[in-house]
């Protein structure tokens, strides 16, 4: 985060633990869904790969974005 203090780029870092991010994703949190579907990856870790796989699984099962929210698959009660 300190490294971002010397840049004027429009970057919005949101640091979450893997457990927090997985929970947010399973609840259809628009912030995490948008980050995974539209964000630009600057640094990839094994934790991000786990999160990306969960996102791809939910998309395969029917996760969609409407104009105002995230629509979870009917069977998303994980």
MMTF fields as JSON, N, C-alpha, C and O atoms, coordinates in Angstrom:
{
  "mmtfVersion": "1.0.0",
  "mmtfProducer": "UNKNOWN",
  "numBonds": 311,
  "numAtoms": 312,
  "numGroups": 78,
  "numChains": 1,
  "numModels": 1,
  "chainsPerModel": [1],
  "groupsPerChain": [78],
  "chainIdList": ["A"],
  "bondAtomList": [4, 2, 8, 6, 12, 10, 16, 14, 20, 18, 24, 22, 28, 26, 32, 30, 36, 34, 40, 38, 44, 42, 48, 46, 52, 50, 56, 54, 60, 58, 64, 62, 68, 66, 72, 70, 76, 74, 80, 78, 84, 82, 88, 86, 92, 90, 96, 94, 100, 98, 104, 102, 108, 106, 112, 110, 116, 114, 120, 118, 124, 122, 128, 126, 132, 130, 136, 134, 140, 138, 144, 142, 148, 146, 152, 150, 156, 154, 160, 158, 164, 162, 168, 166, 172, 170, 176, 174, 180, 178, 184, 182, 188, 186, 192, 190, 196, 194, 200, 198, 204, 202, 208, 206, 212, 210, 216, 214, 220, 218, 224, 222, 228, 226, 232, 230, 236, 234, 240, 238, 244, 242, 248, 246, 252, 250, 256, 254, 260, 258, 264, 262, 268, 266, 272, 270, 276, 274, 280, 278, 284, 282, 288, 286, 292, 290, 296, 294, 300, 298, 304, 302, 308, 306],
  "bondOrderList": [1, 1, 1, 1, 1, 1, 1, 1, 1, 1, 1, 1, 1, 1, 1, 1, 1, 1, 1, 1, 1, 1, 1, 1, 1, 1, 1, 1, 1, 1, 1, 1, 1, 1, 1, 1, 1, 1, 1, 1, 1, 1, 1, 1, 1, 1, 1, 1, 1, 1, 1, 1, 1, 1, 1, 1, 1, 1, 1, 1, 1, 1, 1, 1, 1, 1, 1, 1, 1, 1, 1, 1, 1, 1, 1, 1, 1],
  "groupList": [{"groupName": "UNK", "atomNameList": ["N", "CA", "C", "O"], "elementList": ["N", "C", "C", "O"], "formalChargeList": [0, 0, 0, 0], "bondAtomList": [1, 0, 2, 1, 3, 2], "bondOrderList": [1, 1, 2], "singleLetterCode": "X", "chemCompType": "L-PEPTIDE LINKING"}],
  "groupTypeList": [0, 0, 0, 0, 0, 0, 0, 0, 0, 0, 0, 0, 0, 0, 0, 0, 0, 0, 0, 0, 0, 0, 0, 0, 0, 0, 0, 0, 0, 0, 0, 0, 0, 0, 0, 0, 0, 0, 0, 0, 0, 0, 0, 0, 0, 0, 0, 0, 0, 0, 0, 0, 0, 0, 0, 0, 0, 0, 0, 0, 0, 0, 0, 0, 0, 0, 0, 0, 0, 0, 0, 0, 0, 0, 0, 0, 0, 0],
  "groupIdList": [1, 2, 3, 4, 5, 6, 7, 8, 9, 10, 11, 12, 13, 14, 15, 16, 17, 18, 19, 20, 21, 22, 23, 24, 25, 26, 27, 28, 29, 30, 31, 32, 33, 34, 35, 36, 37, 38, 39, 40, 41, 42, 43, 44, 45, 46, 47, 48, 49, 50, 51, 52, 53, 54, 55, 56, 57, 58, 59, 60, 61, 62, 63, 64, 65, 66, 67, 68, 69, 70, 71, 72, 73, 74, 75, 76, 77, 78],
  "secStructList": [7, 4, 4, 4, 4, 4, 7, 7, 1, 7, 7, 7, 7, 7, 7, 7, 7, 2, 2, 2, 2, 2, 2, 2, 2, 2, 6, 6, 7, 2, 2, 2, 2, 2, 2, 2, 2, 2, 7, 7, 7, 1, 1, 7, 7, 2, 2, 2, 2, 2, 2, 2, 2, 2, 2, 2, 2, 2, 2, 2, 2, 6, 7, 3, 3, 7, 1, 1, 1, 3, 3, 7, 7, 6, 6, 7, 7, 7],
  "xCoordList": [0.819, 0.0, 0.876, 0.543, 1.967, 2.861, 3.404, 3.613, 3.633, 4.166, 3.213, 3.647, 1.925, 0.944, 0.916, 0.351, 1.512, 1.465, 2.221, 1.965, 3.129, 3.908, 3.415, 4.102, 2.236, 1.695, 0.397, -0.321, 0.12, -1.111, -2.074, -3.021, -1.822, -2.693, -3.987, -3.984, -5.095, -6.376, -6.489, -7.211, -5.78, -5.77, -6.527, -6.309, -7.419, -8.18, -7.893, -8.628, -6.863, -6.581, -7.587, -7.96, -8.013, -8.923, -8.336, -8.636, -7.52, -6.889, -7.85, -8.355, -8.092, -8.926, -8.16, -7.315, -8.453, -7.893, -8.624, -9.69, -8.057, -8.71, -10.077, -11.04, -10.177, -11.454, -12.489, -13.638, -12.091, -13.011, -13.472, -14.663, -12.542, -12.876, -13.779, -14.72, -13.513, -14.363, -15.769, -16.754, -15.858, -17.164, -17.918, -19.104, -17.235, -17.855, -18.341, -19.439, -17.524, -17.88, -19.094, -19.998, -19.126, -20.247, -21.56, -22.638, -21.471, -22.666, -23.017, -23.997, -22.219, -22.488, -22.153, -22.797, -21.151, -20.755, -20.266, -19.315, -20.913, -20.536, -19.084, -18.478, -18.518, -17.134, -16.181, -15.336, -16.309, -15.391, -15.697, -14.782, -16.986, -17.354, -16.813, -16.253, -16.977, -16.435, -14.917, -14.345, -14.271, -12.809, -12.343, -11.373, -13.036, -12.633, -13.008, -12.288, -14.123, -14.559, -13.971, -13.834, -13.625, -13.18, -11.809, -11.223, -11.307, -10.059, -8.835, -8.875, -7.768, -6.487, -5.562, -5.307, -5.072, -4.211, -2.802, -2.181, -2.318, -0.964, 0.028, 1.214, -0.471, 0.398, -0.464, -1.476, -0.076, -0.889, -0.257, 0.934, -1.081, -0.632, -1.472, -2.455, -1.08, -1.86, -3.245, -4.215, -3.343, -4.646, -5.56, -6.747, -5.02, -5.824, -6.295, -7.424, -5.443, -5.838, -7.011, -7.895, -7.027, -8.149, -9.42, -10.472, -9.321, -10.465, -10.964, -12.17, -10.049, -10.446, -11.156, -12.128, -10.685, -11.328, -12.743, -13.661, -12.929, -14.269, -15.17, -16.34, -14.649, -15.42, -15.827, -16.992, -14.874, -15.188, -16.241, -17.123, -16.151, -17.147, -18.538, -19.514, -18.628, -19.92, -20.464, -21.67, -19.597, -20.03, -20.556, -21.589, -19.855, -20.324, -21.7, -22.528, -21.939, -23.211, -24.305, -25.457, -23.962, -24.99, -24.854, -25.772, -23.757, -23.572, -23.604, -22.941, -24.395, -24.511, -24.545, -24.868, -24.209, -24.333, -25.497, -25.564, -26.421, -27.476, -26.984, -25.837, -27.831, -27.415, -27.298, -26.695, -27.865, -27.83, -27.3, -27.059, -27.111, -26.651, -26.023, -25.851, -25.693, -25.136, -26.205, -26.815, -26.428, -27.411, -26.648, -25.885, -26.863, -26.185, -26.901, -28.103, -26.174, -26.829, -27.838, -27.646, -28.902, -29.937, -29.382, -29.86, -28.383, -27.825, -26.575, -25.69, -26.481, -25.233, -25.168, -24.327, -26.005, -25.953, -24.77, -24.931, -23.572, -22.333, -22.196, -21.231],
  "yCoordList": [-1.18, 0.0, 1.262, 2.26, 1.201, 2.349, 2.698, 3.872, 1.689, 1.925, 2.75, 3.447, 2.679, 3.428, 4.915, 5.712, 5.294, 6.691, 7.632, 8.836, 7.111, 7.973, 7.932, 8.412, 7.364, 7.333, 8.126, 8.253, 8.645, 9.39, 8.605, 9.164, 7.306, 6.453, 6.178, 6.123, 6.006, 5.734, 4.27, 3.483, 3.919, 2.548, 2.515, 3.352, 1.536, 1.373, -0.005, -0.948, -0.153, -1.469, -1.8, -0.939, -3.041, -3.528, -4.842, -5.91, -4.772, -6.003, -6.827, -6.348, -8.047, -8.99, -10.286, -10.616, -11.027, -12.366, -13.27, -12.915, -14.432, -15.383, -15.774, -15.86, -16.009, -16.406, -15.29, -15.563, -14.048, -12.918, -12.818, -12.649, -12.921, -12.792, -13.933, -13.699, -15.161, -16.301, -16.124, -16.436, -15.629, -15.378, -14.306, -14.463, -13.224, -12.152, -12.671, -12.336, -13.479, -14.031, -14.944, -14.867, -15.797, -16.733, -16.017, -16.571, -14.773, -13.974, -13.033, -12.292, -13.063, -12.222, -10.762, -9.887, -10.488, -9.108, -8.474, -8.966, -7.383, -6.77, -6.303, -6.34, -5.867, -5.394, -6.508, -6.298, -7.676, -8.774, -9.355, -9.738, -9.42, -9.932, -8.999, -9.462, -7.696, -6.739, -6.823, -6.767, -6.956, -7.048, -8.269, -8.19, -9.394, -10.613, -10.581, -11.133, -9.944, -9.954, -8.802, -8.921, -7.69, -6.521, -5.987, -5.157, -6.462, -5.926, -6.333, -7.275, -5.622, -5.909, -6.482, -5.838, -7.678, -8.355, -7.784, -7.795, -7.291, -6.747, -7.761, -7.733, -8.655, -9.645, -10.844, -10.699, -12.029, -13.227, -14.148, -14.453, -14.58, -15.508, -16.776, -16.842, -17.773, -19.01, -18.747, -19.402, -17.786, -17.434, -16.847, -17.167, -15.994, -15.425, -16.528, -16.485, -17.507, -18.602, -19.392, -19.826, -19.58, -20.253, -19.426, -19.969, -18.131, -17.231, -17.206, -17.24, -17.149, -17.161, -18.452, -18.43, -19.57, -20.856, -20.892, -21.377, -20.387, -20.322, -19.428, -19.752, -18.312, -17.412, -18.128, -18.075, -18.799, -19.521, -20.597, -20.805, -21.276, -22.302, -21.68, -22.222, -20.556, -19.892, -19.399, -19.467, -18.908, -18.477, -19.681, -19.584, -20.812, -22.029, -22.444, -22.938, -22.243, -22.635, -21.588, -21.836, -20.412, -19.434, -18.062, -17.255, -17.746, -16.405, -15.393, -15.566, -14.322, -13.273, -11.926, -11.819, -10.907, -9.536, -8.89, -8.931, -8.29, -7.497, -6.053, -5.778, -5.15, -3.748, -3.149, -2.088, -3.812, -3.258, -4.195, -3.756, -5.479, -6.407, -7.652, -7.762, -8.578, -9.875, -10.928, -10.961, -11.79, -12.86, -14.157, -14.596, -14.764, -16.009, -17.194, -17.123, -18.289, -19.5, -19.992, -19.802, -20.618, -21.129, -22.085, -22.112, -22.866, -23.884, -23.403, -24.205, -22.11, -21.558, -21.625, -20.951, -22.397, -22.51, -23.37, -24.548, -22.78, -23.516, -23.583, -24.155],
  "zCoordList": [0.0, 0.0, 0.0, -0.639, 0.707, 0.778, -0.603, -0.909, -1.438, -2.77, -3.623, -4.54, -3.332, -4.111, -3.762, -4.511, -2.644, -2.216, -3.157, -3.156, -3.944, -4.831, -6.281, -7.182, -6.505, -7.862, -7.919, -6.927, -9.082, -9.286, -10.171, -10.725, -10.295, -11.095, -10.343, -9.113, -11.061, -10.403, -9.959, -10.571, -8.905, -8.397, -7.077, -6.201, -6.944, -5.711, -5.123, -5.413, -4.318, -3.74, -2.637, -1.84, -2.607, -1.568, -1.037, -1.571, -0.014, 0.491, 1.348, 2.363, 0.936, 1.688, 1.842, 1.01, 2.911, 3.039, 2.061, 1.559, 1.792, 0.894, 1.437, 0.675, 2.731, 3.34, 3.162, 2.815, 3.396, 3.219, 1.766, 1.504, 0.828, -0.589, -1.05, -1.808, -0.608, -0.971, -0.407, -1.076, 0.812, 1.424, 0.645, 0.356, 0.307, -0.467, -1.82, -2.263, -2.461, -3.763, -3.658, -4.49, -2.657, -2.516, -2.205, -2.423, -1.69, -1.403, -2.562, -2.486, -3.628, -4.786, -4.577, -5.156, -3.755, -3.504, -4.811, -5.419, -5.246, -6.532, -6.598, -7.669, -5.484, -5.49, -5.918, -6.789, -5.322, -5.645, -7.026, -7.755, -7.388, -8.717, -9.802, -10.796, -9.615, -10.593, -10.675, -11.763, -9.531, -9.525, -10.322, -11.076, -10.153, -10.858, -12.337, -13.169, -12.671, -14.069, -14.893, -16.11, -14.237, -14.986, -14.565, -15.259, -13.438, -12.908, -13.708, -14.499, -13.494, -14.133, -13.06, -12.042, -13.292, -12.318, -12.412, -13.474, -11.296, -11.24, -10.687, -11.019, -9.84, -9.206, -8.854, -8.169, -9.313, -9.125, -8.09, -8.148, -7.146, -6.105, -6.173, -6.911, -5.403, -5.354, -4.773, -5.156, -3.845, -3.279, -4.351, -4.392, -5.215, -6.295, -7.239, -7.727, -7.496, -8.387, -7.793, -8.532, -6.481, -5.81, -6.004, -6.341, -5.793, -5.93, -7.377, -7.617, -8.33, -9.745, -10.116, -10.871, -9.597, -9.893, -9.324, -9.986, -8.114, -7.515, -8.35, -8.556, -8.83, -9.687, -10.975, -11.371, -11.632, -12.874, -12.628, -13.46, -11.492, -11.145, -11.008, -11.526, -10.319, -10.163, -11.504, -11.74, -12.379, -13.712, -14.494, -15.155, -14.424, -15.108, -14.598, -15.363, -13.303, -12.692, -12.879, -12.523, -13.437, -13.757, -13.143, -13.286, -12.464, -11.917, -13.055, -14.077, -12.859, -13.879, -13.193, -12.01, -13.946, -13.464, -14.194, -15.422, -13.439, -14.056, -14.086, -13.733, -14.497, -14.536, -13.14, -12.974, -12.131, -10.776, -9.699, -8.574, -10.015, -8.979, -9.595, -10.808, -8.711, -9.117, -8.864, -7.795, -9.855, -9.727, -9.509, -10.37, -8.347, -8.002, -8.633, -8.889, -8.888, -9.372, -8.343, -7.142, -8.805, -7.9, -6.858, -5.724, -7.228, -6.323, -5.616, -5.319, -5.338, -4.778, -3.265, -2.671, -2.626, -1.147, -0.75, -0.434, -0.765, -0.417, 1.073, 1.579]
}
